[in-house]
Amino acid sequence: MAENLKCSHCNNPATVHLTQIVNNKIIKVDLCESCAQAKGVTDPEGFSLADLLSKAPLTPESGQPQITCPDCGLTTADFRRTGRLGCAACYQSFVPLLRPALEDMHAGTVHKGKVPEVALSRQTNVAELKGLENALQSAIDEEAYEDAAKYRDQIRAIHQAVEAGKVDKASATETVQS
Amino acid sequence: MIESLLKSDKAELTQSARKGSPVVLSTRVRLARNLVGTPFPERASSAQRSDIMTRCAEQIADLPQMKHGTFFDIAELSDLEKQVLVERHLISRELCESESGSGVFINKDQTCSVMINEEDHLRIQFLKTGFNLRSVWKQMDRFDSGLESELDVAFSHEFGYLTACPTNLGTALRASVMMHLPGLVISEHMDKVIRAVNQLGITVRGLFGEGSDATGHVFQISNQQTLGESEQGIMSRLGSVFKTIIDHEINARFKYLEENRARLLDQIGRGFGVLQNAHVLNSNEAMNLLSLMRLAVDFEMLPEANRSDVDRLFIECQPGHIQFSAGEGIEPEARDLCRADTLREEFARLPALDFDKMNKLG
């Protein structure tokens, strides 16, 4: 047993030694009694090293990029304190901080699962429709009726595609167990 | 407000224990979802939170799976009512503590609950008794697709579904089973199992208590990682680990039976006697006795038909349920009397233990 191990957060002797395989890498962390407690390692609710590594260390580290999310105002300090992000846009702002953390936290860093196709195409459609409606209005304003008719057809086509692409909610009933 | 949930004779967890499911009590799948354009609940203003609640509630109420479901505004529930819902696994402790603008939808048979403005805008859960990963996921997938066809969920092709905590990114899927593992606990193998599965990125925690000798020997086992693996990948990995744990548990039970037959029969017999005759029972003792009774069903000493009674009592003997049915704010000591009364009544109805069945085994 290595007796001289120091806690990775303070310099007290480490008495709690954790090993976990995350993303095919062995990760080891040594903590003293009080840091282990503060980190929730002894928490009966269970804990994971992934969580532990993602949470802000007890002492602030210097040299971290100072980021503020333009959408919700979350700062690097906020993120390090809570381990949580403020809004969807944070995921663009905080990429430099996130990428390395995700490697230790998850099996990979790129999503491999379900994609919400309907919601995504609707969001694209909304943006496209807005552009077409603007173009239609200015075509009408300029009395360019041929162009206007073309835009109107395109708008109609998108509306029809949206209707056709909607998930048939009625079909979902059949698997609901009674 | 919640009386109808408790009186329901169709509630999944308390009324329909799966036949021949000796180790796994129930299977649960949860997804986290957020809507674009509004900060996550913790950073949203109260106006934004109530806007999210209104928008989501409208769509959720429309889904066929929520037909005859009920919506509860958390602000309108008493502390005791919230505790009862937590004990039934329908809401989380975090939701109980949330500010205004949080709520939960619960469907008729209590297999599905959707929390609004918990850590994420939406936390969807499907739950079934028995070992049922794939069918529970199928139901969840349909429900989620139904929601997504109406709501703009926050998603990125790189990170998947965007969640308040990066530990939930990607699929935002947490799949778990509730396992009854008396064999592994008694044979002192539980620590080893917890360490081994932890190393595979799987979390084990006691349902009613702490660490490796959790009260009632009931553990919740779930995946930790959500990004970089598909839903199917996560579930097939979990599925094979769960099957291994089940095998170890069954082996441990038979080994214990072989080596300590008289001791095991004595424990179950005494446990049955206590449940039929005790007048004061605290929560821990009740859970441990019920654990022995579940084992008695597995060994066919009690009829299979009584499995769901034992599983129901696991839920109904928790402090919130006992207090709620007593009807008033009673002291913990009075609670122990009520619990003993309930159990005495229930176990008076059961047939005597069939020790012959056990003697034929092993």
HADDOCK unambig.tbl for C-alpha pairs under 7 A between the chains (distance, minus, plus):
assign (segid A and resid 20 and name CA) (segid B and resid 198 and name CA) 6.59 0.50 0.50
assign (segid A and resid 20 and name CA) (segid B and resid 199 and name CA) 4.55 0.50 0.50
assign (segid A and resid 21 and name CA) (segid B and resid 199 and name CA) 4.84 0.50 0.50
assign (segid A and resid 21 and name CA) (segid B and resid 200 and name CA) 6.13 0.50 0.50
assign (segid A and resid 21 and name CA) (segid B and resid 201 and name CA) 6.82 0.50 0.50
assign (segid A and resid 22 and name CA) (segid B and resid 201 and name CA) 6.45 0.50 0.50
assign (segid A and resid 44 and name CA) (segid B and resid 205 and name CA) 7.00 0.50 0.50
assign (segid A and resid 44 and name CA) (segid B and resid 210 and name CA) 4.93 0.50 0.50
assign (segid A and resid 44 and name CA) (segid B and resid 211 and name CA) 5.81 0.50 0.50
assign (segid A and resid 45 and name CA) (segid B and resid 205 and name CA) 6.02 0.50 0.50
assign (segid A and resid 46 and name CA) (segid B and resid 203 and name CA) 6.89 0.50 0.50
assign (segid A and resid 46 and name CA) (segid B and resid 204 and name CA) 6.71 0.50 0.50
assign (segid A and resid 46 and name CA) (segid B and resid 205 and name CA) 5.44 0.50 0.50
assign (segid A and resid 51 and name CA) (segid B and resid 167 and name CA) 6.80 0.50 0.50
assign (segid A and resid 72 and name CA) (segid B and resid 39 and name CA) 6.58 0.50 0.50
assign (segid A and resid 83 and name CA) (segid B and resid 165 and name CA) 6.56 0.50 0.50
assign (segid A and resid 84 and name CA) (segid B and resid 164 and name CA) 5.33 0.50 0.50
assign (segid A and resid 84 and name CA) (segid B and resid 165 and name CA) 4.53 0.50 0.50
assign (segid A and resid 84 and name CA) (segid B and resid 166 and name CA) 6.80 0.50 0.50
assign (segid A and resid 85 and name CA) (segid B and resid 164 and name CA) 5.09 0.50 0.50
assign (segid A and resid 85 and name CA) (segid B and resid 165 and name CA) 6.24 0.50 0.50
assign (segid A and resid 86 and name CA) (segid B and resid 39 and name CA) 5.79 0.50 0.50
assign (segid A and resid 86 and name CA) (segid B and resid 40 and name CA) 5.56 0.50 0.50
assign (segid A and resid 86 and name CA) (segid B and resid 43 and name CA) 5.67 0.50 0.50
assign (segid A and resid 86 and name CA) (segid B and resid 164 and name CA) 6.50 0.50 0.50
assign (segid A and resid 87 and name CA) (segid B and resid 38 and name CA) 6.86 0.50 0.50
assign (segid A and resid 87 and name CA) (segid B and resid 39 and name CA) 4.25 0.50 0.50
assign (segid A and resid 87 and name CA) (segid B and resid 40 and name CA) 5.09 0.50 0.50
assign (segid A and resid 88 and name CA) (segid B and resid 36 and name CA) 6.64 0.50 0.50
assign (segid A and resid 88 and name CA) (segid B and resid 154 and name CA) 6.25 0.50 0.50
assign (segid A and resid 88 and name CA) (segid B and resid 162 and name CA) 6.09 0.50 0.50
assign (segid A and resid 105 and name CA) (segid B and resid 167 and name CA) 6.67 0.50 0.50
assign (segid A and resid 106 and name CA) (segid B and resid 225 and name CA) 4.99 0.50 0.50
assign (segid A and resid 106 and name CA) (segid B and resid 226 and name CA) 6.50 0.50 0.50
assign (segid A and resid 106 and name CA) (segid B and resid 227 and name CA) 5.53 0.50 0.50
assign (segid A and resid 106 and name CA) (segid B and resid 228 and name CA) 6.73 0.50 0.50
assign (segid A and resid 107 and name CA) (segid B and resid 225 and name CA) 6.34 0.50 0.50
assign (segid A and resid 107 and name CA) (segid B and resid 227 and name CA) 6.18 0.50 0.50
assign (segid A and resid 107 and name CA) (segid B and resid 228 and name CA) 5.19 0.50 0.50
assign (segid A and resid 107 and name CA) (segid B and resid 229 and name CA) 6.57 0.50 0.50
assign (segid A and resid 108 and name CA) (segid B and resid 227 and name CA) 5.89 0.50 0.50
assign (segid A and resid 108 and name CA) (segid B and resid 228 and name CA) 3.82 0.50 0.50
assign (segid A and resid 109 and name CA) (segid B and resid 227 and name CA) 6.30 0.50 0.50
assign (segid A and resid 109 and name CA) (segid B and resid 228 and name CA) 5.51 0.50 0.50
assign (segid A and resid 110 and name CA) (segid B and resid 158 and name CA) 5.09 0.50 0.50
assign (segid A and resid 110 and name CA) (segid B and resid 159 and name CA) 5.71 0.50 0.50
assign (segid A and resid 110 and name CA) (segid B and resid 227 and name CA) 6.60 0.50 0.50
assign (segid A and resid 110 and name CA) (segid B and resid 228 and name CA) 5.14 0.50 0.50
assign (segid A and resid 111 and name CA) (segid B and resid 157 and name CA) 6.63 0.50 0.50
assign (segid A and resid 111 and name CA) (segid B and resid 158 and name CA) 5.59 0.50 0.50
assign (segid A and resid 111 and name CA) (segid B and resid 159 and name CA) 5.19 0.50 0.50
assign (segid A and resid 111 and name CA) (segid B and resid 160 and name CA) 4.92 0.50 0.50
assign (segid A and resid 111 and name CA) (segid B and resid 170 and name CA) 4.99 0.50 0.50
assign (segid A and resid 111 and name CA) (segid B and resid 227 and name CA) 5.59 0.50 0.50
assign (segid A and resid 111 and name CA) (segid B and resid 228 and name CA) 5.03 0.50 0.50
assign (segid A and resid 111 and name CA) (segid B and resid 229 and name CA) 6.96 0.50 0.50
assign (segid A and resid 112 and name CA) (segid B and resid 228 and name CA) 5.50 0.50 0.50
assign (segid A and resid 112 and name CA) (segid B and resid 229 and name CA) 5.41 0.50 0.50
assign (segid A and resid 112 and name CA) (segid B and resid 230 and name CA) 4.91 0.50 0.50
assign (segid A and resid 113 and name CA) (segid B and resid 171 and name CA) 5.73 0.50 0.50
assign (segid A and resid 113 and name CA) (segid B and resid 229 and name CA) 6.52 0.50 0.50
assign (segid A and resid 113 and name CA) (segid B and resid 230 and name CA) 3.90 0.50 0.50
assign (segid A and resid 113 and name CA) (segid B and resid 231 and name CA) 5.68 0.50 0.50
assign (segid A and resid 114 and name CA) (segid B and resid 171 and name CA) 6.80 0.50 0.50
assign (segid A and resid 116 and name CA) (segid B and resid 148 and name CA) 6.62 0.50 0.50
assign (segid A and resid 118 and name CA) (segid B and resid 148 and name CA) 6.82 0.50 0.50
assign (segid A and resid 118 and name CA) (segid B and resid 149 and name CA) 5.60 0.50 0.50
assign (segid A and resid 119 and name CA) (segid B and resid 148 and name CA) 5.64 0.50 0.50
assign (segid A and resid 119 and name CA) (segid B and resid 149 and name CA) 5.81 0.50 0.50
assign (segid A and resid 119 and name CA) (segid B and resid 151 and name CA) 6.78 0.50 0.50
assign (segid A and resid 119 and name CA) (segid B and resid 152 and name CA) 5.34 0.50 0.50
assign (segid A and resid 119 and name CA) (segid B and resid 153 and name CA) 6.67 0.50 0.50
assign (segid A and resid 166 and name CA) (segid B and resid 149 and name CA) 6.27 0.50 0.50
assign (segid A and resid 167 and name CA) (segid B and resid 146 and name CA) 6.59 0.50 0.50
assign (segid A and resid 167 and name CA) (segid B and resid 149 and name CA) 6.13 0.50 0.50
assign (segid A and resid 169 and name CA) (segid B and resid 146 and name CA) 6.01 0.50 0.50
assign (segid A and resid 172 and name CA) (segid B and resid 142 and name CA) 6.26 0.50 0.50
assign (segid A and resid 173 and name CA) (segid B and resid 64 and name CA) 5.81 0.50 0.50
assign (segid A and resid 173 and name CA) (segid B and resid 65 and name CA) 6.63 0.50 0.50
assign (segid A and resid 175 and name CA) (segid B and resid 139 and name CA) 6.87 0.50 0.50
assign (segid A and resid 176 and name CA) (segid B and resid 65 and name CA) 6.31 0.50 0.50
